[in-house]
Amino acid sequence: MSVVTISKKSRWIALSLVVALAACSKDEQAGTEATTTTPTAAPVTAAPAPAVSAQVQAMSAEQLRAAATKALGENRIYAPGGDNAMEYYLALRDKLPSDPAVTSALTDLMPYTLIATEQSIGREDFVEAQRLSALLEKADPKAPALPRLKQTIANAQLAVAARAETEKTKEVTDAEAKALEEKRLAQQAEQQRAAAAALATQQQQDAARAAEAERTAAAQREAAAAAQREAAARTAAATPATTKPAASSTSLKVVSSPSPRYPPEALRAGTAGEVLVEITVGTDGSVTNARVVRATPPRVFDREALNAVRRWKFEPIDAPTTTRRTLAFNPG
């Protein structure tokens, strides 16, 4: 299709280009993807490239005419750079400045280039926006939209730079806050470890003291039981043997019944409960055997209950007797 044909069918070109605008935008994005993946962080200070590439300017008029026709057919109105209808027609106008068809074609293509420029600004692709703006300026240096476009590009670049600075400041602030929080958490963890170690040491010391007290009490009970057995043996040797009925559990008379120690953990937690123990009382009135029959809650008060009943003393009886007692634990 010749340039003259394009001029005569400018209305057809405008309609077809409106339909193809979305596809052109996609072609433009694909052609410039390598430079628009990430928004520009600061204003571009490099000198802008020529509106028409040197390769296009070096083409002959016939080559430019054919290339322009092909670019229009493939919807390459203003992109990619160096291979689009706008550049081909601008180069052709330089070679044929009096050709009205070329001027008409450029007039038809400028609105779409303007729209593409504004879209590039909107997605902060300032390199592409400046390239398209240069095409518009070369096509018509006095175009009314040019001052606004240039100012919009400059303002957008400043806004992006300011946003990048704000984001950088925020990143620094967030990093400092994160470091402070990590330091606080580390200090808190260290305090908790120290407290846990101190608690474990205290519990070990309490357990050691309780075990020592239990050993001492057991030795005392054993010594007392041995003395009583020895006394009973002497009495039995001196007194004729007589048969007496075994004492019942109801005939047991308590001489001493120390209360059980309340477990510190249960006391702190406010836990209450009871333990049913079965004890065997020897003839000397001491508890010779003890076991837990039932405990509520389980394994919380068992040890202290057994420790307590083993220290109980009853009046001497004629024969060993087994009975049951319930020990209640109430923090109040």
C-alpha positions as CSV (number, residue, x, y, z in Angstrom):
1,M,0.0,0.0,0.0
2,S,1.5,3.3,-1.0
3,V,1.6,6.5,1.0
4,V,-1.0,8.1,-1.2
5,T,-3.4,5.2,-0.6
6,I,-2.9,5.7,3.2
7,S,-3.8,9.4,2.8
8,K,-7.0,8.6,0.9
9,K,-8.0,6.0,3.4
10,S,-7.2,7.9,6.5
11,R,-10.6,7.3,7.9
12,W,-10.2,3.6,7.5
13,I,-6.8,3.8,9.2
14,A,-8.3,5.7,12.2
15,L,-11.0,3.1,12.7
16,S,-8.7,0.1,12.3
17,L,-6.1,1.7,14.6
18,V,-8.8,2.2,17.3
19,V,-9.7,-1.5,17.1
20,A,-6.0,-2.5,17.2
21,L,-5.0,-0.1,20.1
22,A,-5.1,-2.8,22.7
23,A,-3.0,-5.1,20.7
24,C,-0.5,-2.3,20.0
25,S,-0.3,-1.6,23.7
26,K,0.6,-5.3,24.3
27,D,3.2,-5.1,21.5
28,E,4.7,-2.0,23.0
29,Q,4.9,-3.6,26.4
30,A,6.5,-6.7,25.0
31,G,9.0,-4.6,23.1
32,T,10.0,-2.7,26.2
33,E,9.7,-5.4,28.8
34,A,13.4,-5.5,29.5
35,T,13.4,-1.9,30.6
36,T,10.0,-1.7,32.4
37,T,10.0,-4.7,34.7
38,T,10.7,-2.5,37.7
39,P,9.4,1.0,38.2
40,T,12.1,3.7,37.8
41,A,13.4,4.6,41.2
42,A,14.9,8.0,40.3
43,P,14.6,10.5,37.4
44,V,16.4,9.5,34.3
45,T,19.3,11.9,33.7
46,A,20.9,10.3,30.6
47,A,20.5,12.2,27.4
48,P,17.5,11.0,25.4
49,A,18.1,9.0,22.2
50,P,17.1,10.5,18.8
51,A,13.4,10.2,18.0
52,V,14.3,8.3,14.8
53,S,17.0,5.7,15.0
54,A,20.1,6.0,12.8
55,Q,19.2,2.7,11.2
56,V,15.8,4.0,10.1
57,Q,17.3,7.3,8.9
58,A,19.7,5.4,6.7
59,M,16.9,3.6,4.8
60,S,15.8,4.8,1.4
61,A,12.4,6.4,0.7
62,E,11.1,3.2,-1.0
63,Q,12.4,1.1,1.9
64,L,10.8,3.4,4.4
65,R,7.5,3.4,2.5
66,A,7.4,-0.4,2.5
67,A,8.5,-0.7,6.1
68,A,5.8,1.8,7.1
69,T,3.1,-0.1,5.3
70,K,4.2,-3.4,6.9
71,A,4.4,-1.9,10.3
72,L,0.8,-0.6,10.0
73,G,-0.4,-4.0,8.8
74,E,1.2,-5.6,11.9
75,N,-0.1,-2.9,14.3
76,R,3.4,-1.6,15.1
77,I,2.2,2.0,15.2
78,Y,4.8,3.4,17.7
79,A,6.6,0.4,19.1
80,P,9.0,-1.3,19.3
81,G,11.7,1.4,19.1
82,G,13.4,1.4,15.7
83,D,10.7,-0.7,14.0
84,N,7.4,1.2,14.0
85,A,5.2,3.2,11.6
86,M,5.8,6.6,13.3
87,E,9.6,6.4,12.9
88,Y,9.3,5.2,9.3
89,Y,7.0,8.1,8.4
90,L,9.1,10.7,10.3
91,A,12.2,9.5,8.4
92,L,10.2,9.5,5.1
93,R,9.0,13.1,5.8
94,D,12.6,14.1,6.2
95,K,13.3,12.7,2.7
96,L,10.0,13.9,1.2
97,P,9.0,17.0,3.2
98,S,6.4,18.1,0.6
99,D,4.5,14.8,0.5
100,P,1.0,15.5,1.9
101,A,0.2,11.8,2.3
102,V,3.1,11.4,4.7
103,T,2.0,14.4,6.7
104,S,-1.6,13.0,6.8
105,A,-0.4,9.6,8.0
106,L,1.6,11.2,10.8
107,T,-1.4,13.3,11.8
108,D,-3.5,10.1,12.0
109,L,-0.9,8.3,14.1
110,M,-0.1,11.0,16.6
111,P,-3.2,10.6,18.8
112,Y,-2.3,6.9,19.4
113,T,1.2,7.8,20.2
114,L,0.0,10.4,22.6
115,I,-2.2,7.8,24.4
116,A,0.7,5.4,24.5
117,T,2.9,8.1,26.1
118,E,0.3,8.8,28.8
119,Q,0.0,5.0,29.5
120,S,3.8,4.8,29.8
121,I,3.8,7.6,32.3
122,G,1.0,5.8,34.2
123,R,3.1,2.7,34.6
124,E,6.2,4.8,35.4
125,D,8.1,3.6,32.3
126,F,9.7,7.0,31.9
127,V,12.3,5.8,29.3
128,E,9.5,4.7,27.0
129,A,7.5,7.8,27.8
130,Q,10.4,10.1,26.7
131,R,10.9,8.1,23.5
132,L,7.3,8.4,22.6
133,S,7.3,12.1,23.6
134,A,10.3,12.6,21.3
135,L,8.3,11.0,18.4
136,L,5.5,13.4,19.0
137,E,7.8,16.4,19.2
138,K,9.5,15.5,16.0
139,A,6.1,15.0,14.3
140,D,4.8,18.4,15.5
141,P,7.1,20.5,17.7
142,K,4.2,22.9,18.4
143,A,1.7,20.1,19.5
144,P,-0.4,21.5,22.3
145,A,0.0,18.4,24.4
146,L,3.8,18.4,24.4
147,P,4.4,20.9,27.3
148,R,1.9,19.0,29.5
149,L,3.5,15.6,28.7
150,K,7.0,16.8,29.5
151,Q,5.8,18.4,32.8
152,T,3.9,15.3,33.7
153,I,6.9,13.1,33.0
154,A,9.1,15.3,35.2
155,N,6.6,15.4,38.0
156,A,6.1,11.7,37.9
157,Q,9.9,11.1,38.0
158,L,10.1,13.4,41.0
159,A,7.2,11.6,42.7
160,V,8.8,8.2,42.1
161,A,12.1,9.4,43.5
162,A,10.4,10.8,46.6
163,R,8.5,7.6,47.1
164,A,11.7,5.6,46.8
165,E,13.3,7.8,49.4
166,T,10.3,7.4,51.7
167,E,10.4,3.6,51.2
168,K,14.2,3.6,51.9
169,T,13.6,5.6,55.1
170,K,10.8,3.2,56.1
171,E,13.0,0.2,55.5
172,V,15.7,1.7,57.7
173,T,13.2,2.5,60.4
174,D,11.6,-1.0,60.2
175,A,15.1,-2.6,60.4
176,E,15.9,-0.6,63.5
177,A,12.6,-1.5,65.1
178,K,13.1,-5.1,64.2
179,A,16.6,-5.1,65.7
180,L,15.2,-3.6,68.9
181,E,12.5,-6.1,69.1
182,E,14.9,-9.0,68.5
183,K,17.1,-7.6,71.3
184,R,14.2,-7.3,73.7
185,L,13.1,-10.9,72.9
186,A,16.7,-12.1,73.4
187,Q,16.8,-10.4,76.8
188,Q,13.4,-11.8,77.8
189,A,14.5,-15.3,76.8
190,E,17.7,-15.0,78.8
191,Q,15.7,-13.8,81.9
192,Q,13.4,-16.8,81.5
193,R,16.3,-19.2,81.2
194,A,17.9,-17.7,84.4
195,A,14.6,-17.9,86.2
196,A,14.1,-21.5,85.1
197,A,17.6,-22.5,86.2
198,A,17.0,-20.8,89.6
199,L,13.7,-22.6,90.0
200,A,15.3,-26.0,89.1
201,T,18.1,-25.4,91.6
202,Q,15.6,-24.6,94.4
203,Q,13.5,-27.6,93.6
204,Q,16.6,-29.8,93.7
205,Q,17.5,-28.4,97.1
206,D,14.0,-28.9,98.4
207,A,14.0,-32.5,97.2
208,A,17.4,-33.1,98.8
209,R,16.2,-31.7,102.1
210,A,13.0,-33.7,102.0
211,A,14.9,-36.9,101.2
212,E,17.4,-36.3,104.1
213,A,14.5,-35.6,106.5
214,E,12.8,-38.8,105.3
215,R,16.0,-40.8,105.9
216,T,16.4,-39.4,109.3
217,A,12.8,-40.1,110.3
218,A,13.0,-43.6,108.9
219,A,16.2,-44.2,110.9
220,Q,14.5,-42.9,114.1
221,R,11.4,-45.1,113.4
222,E,13.6,-48.1,112.8
223,A,15.5,-47.5,116.1
224,A,12.3,-47.0,118.0
225,A,10.8,-50.1,116.5
226,A,13.9,-52.1,117.3
227,A,13.8,-50.9,120.9
228,Q,10.1,-51.7,121.2
229,R,10.6,-55.2,119.7
230,E,13.5,-55.8,122.2
231,A,11.3,-54.6,125.1
232,A,8.4,-56.8,123.8
233,A,10.7,-59.8,123.5
234,R,11.9,-59.3,127.1
235,T,8.3,-58.9,128.3
236,A,7.2,-62.0,126.4
237,A,10.0,-64.0,127.9
238,A,9.1,-63.0,131.4
239,T,5.3,-63.4,131.0
240,P,3.5,-66.6,130.2
241,A,2.1,-66.6,126.7
242,T,-1.7,-65.9,126.5
243,T,-3.9,-65.7,123.5
244,K,-5.7,-62.4,123.0
245,P,-7.9,-61.3,120.1
246,A,-6.3,-59.0,117.6
247,A,-7.1,-55.3,117.9
248,S,-9.6,-54.0,115.4
249,S,-9.1,-50.8,113.5
250,T,-11.6,-49.1,115.6
251,S,-9.7,-49.9,118.8
252,L,-6.5,-48.1,117.5
253,K,-5.8,-45.1,119.6
254,V,-3.7,-42.4,118.0
255,V,-0.8,-41.0,120.0
256,S,0.7,-38.7,117.3
257,S,-0.5,-38.0,113.8
258,P,1.5,-35.2,112.2
259,S,-0.2,-33.4,109.3
260,P,1.1,-34.0,105.8
261,R,3.3,-31.3,104.2
262,Y,1.4,-29.4,101.4
263,P,3.3,-29.8,98.1
264,P,4.5,-26.3,97.1
265,E,3.4,-26.6,93.5
266,A,-0.1,-27.7,94.5
267,L,-0.3,-24.9,97.0
268,R,0.7,-22.3,94.5
269,A,-1.8,-23.6,92.0
270,G,-4.5,-23.8,94.6
271,T,-5.0,-27.5,94.0
272,A,-7.1,-29.4,96.6
273,G,-7.6,-33.2,96.9
274,E,-7.5,-36.2,99.2
275,V,-5.6,-39.5,99.5
276,L,-7.0,-42.8,100.9
277,V,-4.1,-44.8,102.4
278,E,-3.9,-48.2,103.9
279,I,-1.6,-48.6,106.8
280,T,-0.4,-51.5,108.9
281,V,0.2,-50.7,112.6
282,G,2.7,-52.9,114.5
283,T,2.3,-54.0,118.1
284,D,4.5,-51.2,119.2
285,G,2.0,-48.7,117.7
286,S,4.3,-47.6,114.8
287,V,3.2,-47.8,111.2
288,T,5.1,-50.6,109.6
289,N,3.6,-50.4,106.1
290,A,1.7,-47.9,104.1
291,R,0.3,-47.7,100.5
292,V,-2.0,-45.4,98.5
293,V,-5.4,-47.0,97.7
294,R,-6.9,-44.0,95.9
295,A,-5.8,-40.4,95.3
296,T,-7.6,-37.4,93.9
297,P,-6.0,-35.9,91.8
298,P,-3.6,-38.8,91.1
299,R,0.1,-38.5,92.0
300,V,-0.2,-35.0,93.4
301,F,-0.4,-35.6,97.2
302,D,0.7,-39.3,97.3
303,R,4.2,-38.8,98.5
304,E,3.4,-36.3,101.2
305,A,0.5,-38.5,102.4
306,L,2.7,-41.5,102.8
307,N,5.4,-39.5,104.5
308,A,2.9,-38.3,107.0
309,V,1.2,-41.6,107.9
310,R,4.6,-43.3,108.3
311,R,5.3,-40.9,111.2
312,W,2.0,-41.6,113.0
313,K,2.1,-43.3,116.4
314,F,-0.6,-45.4,118.1
315,E,-0.8,-47.0,121.4
316,P,0.8,-50.5,121.5
317,I,-1.6,-53.3,120.4
318,D,-1.5,-57.0,120.8
319,A,-1.2,-57.9,117.1
320,P,-0.5,-56.0,113.9
321,T,-3.6,-54.3,112.5
322,T,-4.3,-53.0,109.0
323,T,-6.7,-50.0,108.6
324,R,-7.4,-47.2,106.1
325,R,-7.4,-43.5,106.6
326,T,-8.3,-40.5,104.3
327,L,-6.0,-37.5,104.3
328,A,-7.5,-34.3,102.9
329,F,-5.5,-31.5,101.3
330,N,-7.2,-28.1,101.1
331,P,-5.2,-24.9,100.3
332,G,-7.7,-22.7,102.1
